[in-house]
Amino acid sequence: MAEHLKEAGYPGQIDIDGTRSPVTYKLKARREDGGAFRVAVSLTAPRDWLLKQGFRKEALLVRQGGDEMPIHFEETLNVADNISVTLRADDAVIASRDELRRKFPELRMG
């Protein structure tokens, strides 16, 4: 059974076609049965604001330390979607705690 390690929000920026705006992103880390770590990265933003910025499906999340990662909406965003939408990065699967600390220093786990 997977073990939940940490879930928290962090300040970052969303980059949509070169234009950056502040956002809060969420990291959710857990240890898998085999000992690997899985980190899910997501953020929630207003649909209309995203559309106004030109977002349709993909953007970049600029994390707290400056690392960039692609984030996406499951389909192409349009006015029929919920007023608030969640964008996600592909889950990161990491083999060791040291690698986890290097790739996601904001988690600061012991």
VEXKOLFI-514932 format. One record per atom (N, C-alpha, C, O): x, y, z; atom name; residue in one letter; residue number from 0. Coordinates in Angstrom, 2 decimals. Layout:
// residues N
X, Y, Z, CA, a, NUM .
...
END
This chain:
// residues 110
0.84, -1.18, 0.00, N, m, 0 .
0.00, 0.00, 0.00, CA, m, 0 .
0.88, 1.25, 0.00, C, m, 0 .
1.83, 1.34, 0.78, O, m, 0 .
0.58, 2.20, -0.87, N, a, 1 .
1.36, 3.43, -0.97, CA, a, 1 .
1.24, 4.25, 0.31, C, a, 1 .
0.20, 4.25, 0.97, O, a, 1 .
2.32, 4.96, 0.64, N, e, 2 .
2.36, 5.78, 1.84, CA, e, 2 .
2.37, 7.26, 1.45, C, e, 2 .
3.28, 7.70, 0.75, O, e, 2 .
1.37, 8.01, 1.89, N, h, 3 .
1.30, 9.44, 1.62, CA, h, 3 .
2.40, 10.14, 2.43, C, h, 3 .
2.50, 9.94, 3.64, O, h, 3 .
3.22, 10.95, 1.77, N, l, 4 .
4.32, 11.61, 2.46, CA, l, 4 .
4.05, 13.09, 2.73, C, l, 4 .
4.23, 13.55, 3.86, O, l, 4 .
3.61, 13.82, 1.71, N, k, 5 .
3.41, 15.25, 1.91, CA, k, 5 .
2.55, 15.80, 0.78, C, k, 5 .
2.62, 15.34, -0.36, O, k, 5 .
1.75, 16.79, 1.13, N, e, 6 .
0.96, 17.52, 0.14, CA, e, 6 .
0.94, 18.97, 0.58, C, e, 6 .
0.55, 19.28, 1.71, O, e, 6 .
1.35, 19.87, -0.30, N, a, 7 .
1.39, 21.28, 0.06, CA, a, 7 .
1.36, 22.15, -1.18, C, a, 7 .
1.64, 21.69, -2.29, O, a, 7 .
1.01, 23.42, -0.99, N, g, 8 .
0.98, 24.40, -2.07, CA, g, 8 .
2.20, 25.30, -2.03, C, g, 8 .
2.74, 25.59, -0.96, O, g, 8 .
2.64, 25.73, -3.20, N, y, 9 .
3.84, 26.54, -3.32, CA, y, 9 .
3.62, 27.64, -4.34, C, y, 9 .
2.86, 27.44, -5.30, O, y, 9 .
4.26, 28.80, -4.17, N, p, 10 .
4.12, 29.87, -5.16, CA, p, 10 .
4.99, 29.59, -6.39, C, p, 10 .
6.14, 29.15, -6.27, O, p, 10 .
4.42, 29.84, -7.54, N, g, 11 .
5.17, 29.66, -8.78, CA, g, 11 .
4.59, 30.59, -9.84, C, g, 11 .
3.92, 31.57, -9.52, O, g, 11 .
4.87, 30.27, -11.10, N, q, 12 .
4.33, 31.05, -12.20, CA, q, 12 .
3.87, 30.10, -13.29, C, q, 12 .
4.42, 29.01, -13.47, O, q, 12 .
2.85, 30.52, -14.03, N, i, 13 .
2.44, 29.79, -15.21, CA, i, 13 .
2.91, 30.60, -16.41, C, i, 13 .
2.71, 31.81, -16.47, O, i, 13 .
3.54, 29.92, -17.35, N, d, 14 .
4.05, 30.54, -18.57, CA, d, 14 .
3.17, 30.07, -19.73, C, d, 14 .
3.20, 28.90, -20.11, O, d, 14 .
2.41, 31.00, -20.28, N, i, 15 .
1.54, 30.71, -21.42, CA, i, 15 .
2.07, 31.52, -22.60, C, i, 15 .
1.91, 32.74, -22.65, O, i, 15 .
2.69, 30.82, -23.53, N, d, 16 .
3.26, 31.47, -24.72, CA, d, 16 .
4.17, 32.64, -24.37, C, d, 16 .
4.12, 33.69, -25.02, O, d, 16 .
5.02, 32.46, -23.35, N, g, 17 .
6.00, 33.48, -22.99, CA, g, 17 .
5.53, 34.52, -22.00, C, g, 17 .
6.33, 35.31, -21.52, O, g, 17 .
4.24, 34.53, -21.66, N, t, 18 .
3.72, 35.46, -20.67, CA, t, 18 .
3.56, 34.73, -19.35, C, t, 18 .
2.89, 33.70, -19.28, O, t, 18 .
4.19, 35.26, -18.30, N, r, 19 .
4.16, 34.61, -17.00, CA, r, 19 .
3.23, 35.33, -16.03, C, r, 19 .
3.17, 36.56, -15.99, O, r, 19 .
2.51, 34.52, -15.25, N, s, 20 .
1.63, 35.05, -14.21, CA, s, 20 .
1.78, 34.21, -12.96, C, s, 20 .
2.04, 33.01, -13.06, O, s, 20 .
1.63, 34.81, -11.76, N, p, 21 .
1.77, 34.05, -10.52, CA, p, 21 .
0.63, 33.04, -10.35, C, p, 21 .
-0.52, 33.30, -10.69, O, p, 21 .
0.99, 31.88, -9.81, N, v, 22 .
0.02, 30.82, -9.48, CA, v, 22 .
0.50, 30.11, -8.23, C, v, 22 .
1.65, 30.27, -7.81, O, v, 22 .
-0.37, 29.34, -7.64, N, t, 23 .
0.01, 28.42, -6.58, CA, t, 23 .
-0.14, 27.02, -7.14, C, t, 23 .
-1.19, 26.66, -7.67, O, t, 23 .
0.91, 26.23, -7.01, N, y, 24 .
0.85, 24.85, -7.49, CA, y, 24 .
0.93, 23.91, -6.30, C, y, 24 .
1.44, 24.27, -5.24, O, y, 24 .
0.43, 22.71, -6.50, N, k, 25 .
0.38, 21.72, -5.43, CA, k, 25 .
1.26, 20.53, -5.79, C, k, 25 .
1.24, 20.03, -6.91, O, k, 25 .
2.04, 20.10, -4.81, N, l, 26 .
2.83, 18.87, -4.93, CA, l, 26 .
2.25, 17.86, -3.96, C, l, 26 .
1.96, 18.18, -2.81, O, l, 26 .
2.10, 16.65, -4.43, N, k, 27 .
1.59, 15.56, -3.60, CA, k, 27 .
2.56, 14.40, -3.77, C, k, 27 .
2.68, 13.83, -4.86, O, k, 27 .
3.27, 14.06, -2.70, N, a, 28 .
4.29, 13.01, -2.77, CA, a, 28 .
3.85, 11.78, -1.98, C, a, 28 .
3.27, 11.89, -0.90, O, a, 28 .
4.14, 10.63, -2.54, N, r, 29 .
3.87, 9.38, -1.83, CA, r, 29 .
4.93, 8.36, -2.19, C, r, 29 .
5.55, 8.43, -3.25, O, r, 29 .
5.11, 7.40, -1.28, N, r, 30 .
6.05, 6.31, -1.52, CA, r, 30 .
5.24, 5.11, -2.00, C, r, 30 .
4.27, 4.71, -1.37, O, r, 30 .
5.66, 4.55, -3.13, N, e, 31 .
4.98, 3.39, -3.71, CA, e, 31 .
5.41, 2.12, -2.98, C, e, 31 .
6.39, 2.11, -2.23, O, e, 31 .
4.68, 1.05, -3.21, N, d, 32 .
4.99, -0.24, -2.58, CA, d, 32 .
6.41, -0.69, -2.85, C, d, 32 .
7.06, -1.24, -1.96, O, d, 32 .
6.92, -0.48, -4.06, N, g, 33 .
8.27, -0.93, -4.41, CA, g, 33 .
9.38, -0.04, -3.88, C, g, 33 .
10.55, -0.32, -4.13, O, g, 33 .
9.04, 1.04, -3.16, N, g, 34 .
10.06, 1.93, -2.60, CA, g, 34 .
10.29, 3.19, -3.42, C, g, 34 .
10.94, 4.12, -2.94, O, g, 34 .
9.78, 3.24, -4.65, N, a, 35 .
9.92, 4.45, -5.47, CA, a, 35 .
8.99, 5.54, -4.92, C, a, 35 .
8.04, 5.25, -4.19, O, a, 35 .
9.27, 6.76, -5.29, N, f, 36 .
8.45, 7.89, -4.90, CA, f, 36 .
7.69, 8.39, -6.12, C, f, 36 .
8.22, 8.40, -7.23, O, f, 36 .
6.45, 8.81, -5.92, N, r, 37 .
5.63, 9.37, -6.99, CA, r, 37 .
5.20, 10.76, -6.55, C, r, 37 .
4.67, 10.94, -5.45, O, r, 37 .
5.43, 11.75, -7.43, N, v, 38 .
5.06, 13.12, -7.13, CA, v, 38 .
4.08, 13.60, -8.20, C, v, 38 .
4.38, 13.58, -9.39, O, v, 38 .
2.91, 14.03, -7.75, N, a, 39 .
1.90, 14.60, -8.63, CA, a, 39 .
1.95, 16.12, -8.49, C, a, 39 .
2.00, 16.64, -7.38, O, a, 39 .
1.94, 16.82, -9.62, N, v, 40 .
2.01, 18.27, -9.64, CA, v, 40 .
0.76, 18.80, -10.34, C, v, 40 .
0.42, 18.35, -11.44, O, v, 40 .
0.08, 19.75, -9.69, N, s, 41 .
-1.13, 20.30, -10.29, CA, s, 41 .
-1.32, 21.76, -9.86, C, s, 41 .
-0.71, 22.22, -8.90, O, s, 41 .
-2.17, 22.45, -10.59, N, l, 42 .
-2.58, 23.79, -10.20, CA, l, 42 .
-4.00, 24.01, -10.70, C, l, 42 .
-4.43, 23.40, -11.68, O, l, 42 .
-4.71, 24.87, -10.02, N, t, 43 .
-6.08, 25.20, -10.40, CA, t, 43 .
-6.11, 26.68, -10.78, C, t, 43 .
-5.53, 27.52, -10.09, O, t, 43 .
-6.79, 26.98, -11.89, N, a, 44 .
-6.86, 28.36, -12.37, CA, a, 44 .
-8.25, 28.62, -12.96, C, a, 44 .
-8.94, 27.69, -13.37, O, a, 44 .
-8.65, 29.88, -12.99, N, p, 45 .
-9.95, 30.22, -13.58, CA, p, 45 .
-9.96, 29.99, -15.10, C, p, 45 .
-9.06, 30.43, -15.81, O, p, 45 .
-10.97, 29.30, -15.57, N, r, 46 .
-11.10, 28.97, -16.99, CA, r, 46 .
-11.04, 30.23, -17.87, C, r, 46 .
-10.29, 30.27, -18.84, O, r, 46 .
-11.84, 31.25, -17.52, N, d, 47 .
-11.92, 32.44, -18.37, CA, d, 47 .
-10.58, 33.17, -18.43, C, d, 47 .
-10.20, 33.70, -19.48, O, d, 47 .
-9.88, 33.22, -17.31, N, w, 48 .
-8.56, 33.86, -17.29, CA, w, 48 .
-7.60, 33.10, -18.20, C, w, 48 .
-6.87, 33.70, -18.98, O, w, 48 .
-7.60, 31.76, -18.10, N, l, 49 .
-6.72, 30.95, -18.95, CA, l, 49 .
-7.03, 31.19, -20.43, C, l, 49 .
-6.11, 31.37, -21.23, O, l, 49 .
-8.31, 31.18, -20.78, N, l, 50 .
-8.68, 31.41, -22.18, CA, l, 50 .
-8.23, 32.79, -22.65, C, l, 50 .
-7.75, 32.94, -23.78, O, l, 50 .
-8.39, 33.80, -21.80, N, k, 51 .
-7.99, 35.17, -22.15, CA, k, 51 .
-6.48, 35.25, -22.39, C, k, 51 .
-6.02, 36.05, -23.21, O, k, 51 .
-5.71, 34.42, -21.67, N, q, 52 .
-4.25, 34.40, -21.84, CA, q, 52 .
-3.82, 33.61, -23.08, C, q, 52 .
-2.65, 33.62, -23.44, O, q, 52 .
-4.78, 32.93, -23.73, N, g, 53 .
-4.45, 32.15, -24.92, CA, g, 53 .
-4.20, 30.68, -24.64, C, g, 53 .
-3.82, 29.93, -25.54, O, g, 53 .
-4.42, 30.25, -23.39, N, f, 54 .
-4.22, 28.84, -23.05, CA, f, 54 .
-5.31, 27.99, -23.69, C, f, 54 .
-6.49, 28.35, -23.67, O, f, 54 .
-4.91, 26.85, -24.26, N, r, 55 .
-5.88, 25.90, -24.79, CA, r, 55 .
-5.65, 24.50, -24.24, C, r, 55 .
-6.61, 23.81, -23.88, O, r, 55 .
-4.39, 24.07, -24.17, N, k, 56 .
-4.12, 22.70, -23.72, CA, k, 56 .
-2.85, 22.56, -22.89, C, k, 56 .
-2.83, 21.80, -21.93, O, k, 56 .
-1.78, 23.29, -23.24, N, e, 57 .
-0.49, 23.12, -22.58, CA, e, 57 .
0.15, 24.46, -22.23, C, e, 57 .
-0.04, 25.46, -22.92, O, e, 57 .
0.93, 24.44, -21.14, N, a, 58 .
1.69, 25.60, -20.71, CA, a, 58 .
2.89, 25.09, -19.92, C, a, 58 .
3.11, 23.88, -19.82, O, a, 58 .
3.67, 26.01, -19.37, N, l, 59 .
4.79, 25.64, -18.51, CA, l, 59 .
4.51, 26.14, -17.10, C, l, 59 .
4.02, 27.25, -16.90, O, l, 59 .
4.82, 25.31, -16.13, N, l, 60 .
4.81, 25.72, -14.73, CA, l, 60 .
6.24, 26.05, -14.36, C, l, 60 .
7.14, 25.22, -14.55, O, l, 60 .
6.47, 27.24, -13.84, N, v, 61 .
7.79, 27.63, -13.35, CA, v, 61 .
7.70, 27.48, -11.84, C, v, 61 .
7.05, 28.26, -11.15, O, v, 61 .
8.39, 26.44, -11.33, N, r, 62 .
8.31, 26.14, -9.91, CA, r, 62 .
9.13, 27.12, -9.09, C, r, 62 .
9.88, 27.94, -9.62, O, r, 62 .
8.96, 27.02, -7.78, N, q, 63 .
9.58, 27.91, -6.80, CA, q, 63 .
11.08, 28.13, -7.05, C, q, 63 .
11.55, 29.26, -6.97, O, q, 63 .
11.82, 27.08, -7.36, N, g, 64 .
13.26, 27.20, -7.57, CA, g, 64 .
13.64, 27.57, -8.99, C, g, 64 .
14.83, 27.66, -9.30, O, g, 64 .
12.66, 27.79, -9.87, N, g, 65 .
12.94, 28.18, -11.25, CA, g, 65 .
12.85, 27.04, -12.25, C, g, 65 .
12.87, 27.29, -13.46, O, g, 65 .
12.74, 25.80, -11.77, N, d, 66 .
12.60, 24.66, -12.69, CA, d, 66 .
11.28, 24.78, -13.44, C, d, 66 .
10.26, 25.15, -12.87, O, d, 66 .
11.32, 24.45, -14.72, N, e, 67 .
10.11, 24.49, -15.54, CA, e, 67 .
9.63, 23.08, -15.83, C, e, 67 .
10.44, 22.17, -16.03, O, e, 67 .
8.33, 22.90, -15.84, N, m, 68 .
7.77, 21.61, -16.22, CA, m, 68 .
6.49, 21.82, -17.01, C, m, 68 .
5.71, 22.72, -16.69, O, m, 68 .
6.27, 21.00, -18.04, N, p, 69 .
5.04, 21.14, -18.81, CA, p, 69 .
3.82, 20.73, -17.99, C, p, 69 .
3.86, 19.76, -17.23, O, p, 69 .
2.75, 21.48, -18.13, N, i, 70 .
1.47, 21.14, -17.51, CA, i, 70 .
0.41, 21.16, -18.61, C, i, 70 .
0.57, 21.84, -19.62, O, i, 70 .
-0.64, 20.41, -18.42, N, h, 71 .
-1.64, 20.32, -19.47, CA, h, 71 .
-3.04, 20.15, -18.90, C, h, 71 .
-3.23, 19.74, -17.75, O, h, 71 .
-4.00, 20.46, -19.73, N, f, 72 .
-5.40, 20.21, -19.44, CA, f, 72 .
-5.74, 18.95, -20.22, C, f, 72 .
-5.22, 18.73, -21.31, O, f, 72 .
-6.63, 18.13, -19.66, N, e, 73 .
-6.90, 16.82, -20.26, CA, e, 73 .
-7.42, 16.90, -21.69, C, e, 73 .
-7.16, 15.99, -22.49, O, e, 73 .
-8.13, 17.95, -22.04, N, e, 74 .
-8.63, 18.15, -23.40, CA, e, 74 .
-8.26, 19.56, -23.82, C, e, 74 .
-7.43, 20.19, -23.17, O, e, 74 .
-8.86, 20.06, -24.89, N, t, 75 .
-8.65, 21.46, -25.27, CA, t, 75 .
-9.64, 22.31, -24.49, C, t, 75 .
-10.84, 22.07, -24.54, O, t, 75 .
-9.12, 23.30, -23.76, N, l, 76 .
-9.95, 24.15, -22.91, CA, l, 76 .
-10.88, 25.01, -23.76, C, l, 76 .
-10.47, 25.58, -24.77, O, l, 76 .
-12.15, 25.10, -23.35, N, n, 77 .
-13.09, 25.98, -24.02, CA, n, 77 .
-14.13, 26.47, -23.01, C, n, 77 .
-14.11, 26.05, -21.85, O, n, 77 .
-15.03, 27.35, -23.43, N, v, 78 .
-15.97, 27.98, -22.51, CA, v, 78 .
-16.98, 27.00, -21.91, C, v, 78 .
-17.66, 27.35, -20.94, O, v, 78 .
-17.09, 25.80, -22.44, N, a, 79 .
-18.01, 24.81, -21.88, CA, a, 79 .
-17.41, 24.10, -20.65, C, a, 79 .
-18.13, 23.40, -19.94, O, a, 79 .
-16.11, 24.28, -20.41, N, d, 80 .
-15.47, 23.63, -19.26, CA, d, 80 .
-15.85, 24.34, -17.96, C, d, 80 .
-16.39, 25.45, -17.97, O, d, 80 .
-15.57, 23.67, -16.83, N, n, 81 .
-15.86, 24.25, -15.52, CA, n, 81 .
-15.20, 25.62, -15.38, C, n, 81 .
-14.19, 25.90, -16.02, O, n, 81 .
-15.77, 26.46, -14.54, N, i, 82 .
-15.28, 27.82, -14.33, CA, i, 82 .
-13.86, 27.82, -13.74, C, i, 82 .
-13.10, 28.77, -13.95, O, i, 82 .
-13.52, 26.77, -13.01, N, s, 83 .
-12.18, 26.60, -12.46, CA, s, 83 .
-11.67, 25.24, -12.93, C, s, 83 .
-12.35, 24.23, -12.77, O, s, 83 .
-10.48, 25.22, -13.51, N, v, 84 .
-9.95, 23.98, -14.08, CA, v, 84 .
-8.61, 23.61, -13.46, C, v, 84 .
-7.86, 24.47, -12.99, O, v, 84 .
-8.33, 22.32, -13.47, N, t, 85 .
-7.07, 21.82, -12.93, CA, t, 85 .
-6.15, 21.42, -14.08, C, t, 85 .
-6.53, 20.68, -14.98, O, t, 85 .
-4.93, 21.93, -14.02, N, l, 86 .
-3.88, 21.57, -14.97, CA, l, 86 .
-2.91, 20.66, -14.25, C, l, 86 .
-2.63, 20.87, -13.07, O, l, 86 .
-2.40, 19.65, -14.94, N, r, 87 .
-1.52, 18.67, -14.30, CA, r, 87 .
-0.26, 18.43, -15.12, C, r, 87 .
-0.25, 18.55, -16.35, O, r, 87 .
0.80, 18.10, -14.40, N, a, 88 .
2.01, 17.60, -15.05, CA, a, 88 .
1.93, 16.08, -15.00, C, a, 88 .
1.18, 15.52, -14.20, O, a, 88 .
2.68, 15.41, -15.84, N, d, 89 .
2.77, 13.96, -15.74, CA, d, 89 .
3.43, 13.64, -14.40, C, d, 89 .
4.37, 14.31, -14.00, O, d, 89 .
2.93, 12.61, -13.71, N, d, 90 .
3.52, 12.23, -12.43, CA, d, 90 .
4.99, 11.90, -12.61, C, d, 90 .
5.39, 11.26, -13.58, O, d, 90 .
5.79, 12.35, -11.66, N, a, 91 .
7.22, 12.01, -11.65, CA, a, 91 .
7.40, 10.78, -10.78, C, a, 91 .
6.93, 10.74, -9.64, O, a, 91 .
8.08, 9.78, -11.31, N, v, 92 .
8.40, 8.58, -10.54, CA, v, 92 .
9.91, 8.62, -10.30, C, v, 92 .
10.70, 8.67, -11.24, O, v, 92 .
10.27, 8.60, -9.03, N, i, 93 .
11.66, 8.83, -8.62, CA, i, 93 .
12.12, 7.66, -7.77, C, i, 93 .
11.40, 7.20, -6.88, O, i, 93 .
13.34, 7.18, -8.05, N, a, 94 .
13.83, 5.95, -7.42, CA, a, 94 .
14.29, 6.11, -5.97, C, a, 94 .
14.12, 5.18, -5.18, O, a, 94 .
14.86, 7.26, -5.61, N, s, 95 .
15.45, 7.38, -4.27, CA, s, 95 .
15.05, 8.68, -3.59, C, s, 95 .
14.62, 9.63, -4.24, O, s, 95 .
15.20, 8.70, -2.27, N, r, 96 .
14.91, 9.91, -1.50, CA, r, 96 .
15.87, 11.04, -1.88, C, r, 96 .
15.46, 12.20, -1.92, O, r, 96 .
17.14, 10.72, -2.14, N, d, 97 .
18.11, 11.74, -2.55, CA, d, 97 .
17.69, 12.40, -3.86, C, d, 97 .
17.74, 13.62, -4.00, O, d, 97 .
17.27, 11.58, -4.82, N, e, 98 .
16.83, 12.10, -6.10, CA, e, 98 .
15.56, 12.94, -5.91, C, e, 98 .
15.39, 13.97, -6.57, O, e, 98 .
14.68, 12.50, -5.02, N, l, 99 .
13.46, 13.25, -4.70, CA, l, 99 .
13.81, 14.63, -4.17, C, l, 99 .
13.21, 15.63, -4.59, O, l, 99 .
14.78, 14.70, -3.26, N, r, 100 .
15.21, 15.99, -2.70, CA, r, 100 .
15.81, 16.90, -3.78, C, r, 100 .
15.61, 18.11, -3.76, O, r, 100 .
16.55, 16.30, -4.72, N, r, 101 .
17.16, 17.09, -5.79, CA, r, 101 .
16.09, 17.63, -6.75, C, r, 101 .
16.14, 18.80, -7.14, O, r, 101 .
15.15, 16.79, -7.14, N, k, 102 .
14.15, 17.19, -8.13, CA, k, 102 .
13.03, 18.04, -7.55, C, k, 102 .
12.45, 18.86, -8.26, O, k, 102 .
12.72, 17.84, -6.28, N, f, 103 .
11.64, 18.58, -5.63, CA, f, 103 .
12.10, 19.12, -4.28, C, f, 103 .
11.60, 18.68, -3.24, O, f, 103 .
13.05, 20.08, -4.28, N, p, 104 .
13.57, 20.60, -3.01, CA, p, 104 .
12.49, 21.27, -2.16, C, p, 104 .
12.65, 21.36, -0.94, O, p, 104 .
11.41, 21.72, -2.77, N, e, 105 .
10.37, 22.38, -1.98, CA, e, 105 .
9.67, 21.42, -1.04, C, e, 105 .
9.02, 21.87, -0.09, O, e, 105 .
9.78, 20.13, -1.26, N, l, 106 .
9.14, 19.17, -0.36, CA, l, 106 .
9.86, 19.07, 0.99, C, l, 106 .
9.22, 18.80, 2.00, O, l, 106 .
11.17, 19.28, 1.02, N, r, 107 .
11.97, 19.28, 2.27, CA, r, 107 .
11.54, 18.21, 3.26, C, r, 107 .
11.17, 18.51, 4.39, O, r, 107 .
11.61, 16.97, 2.83, N, m, 108 .
11.23, 15.86, 3.73, CA, m, 108 .
12.48, 15.31, 4.39, C, m, 108 .
13.57, 15.33, 3.81, O, m, 108 .
12.32, 14.84, 5.61, N, g, 109 .
13.44, 14.28, 6.36, CA, g, 109 .
13.86, 12.93, 5.89, C, g, 109 .
14.79, 12.35, 6.44, O, g, 109 .
END
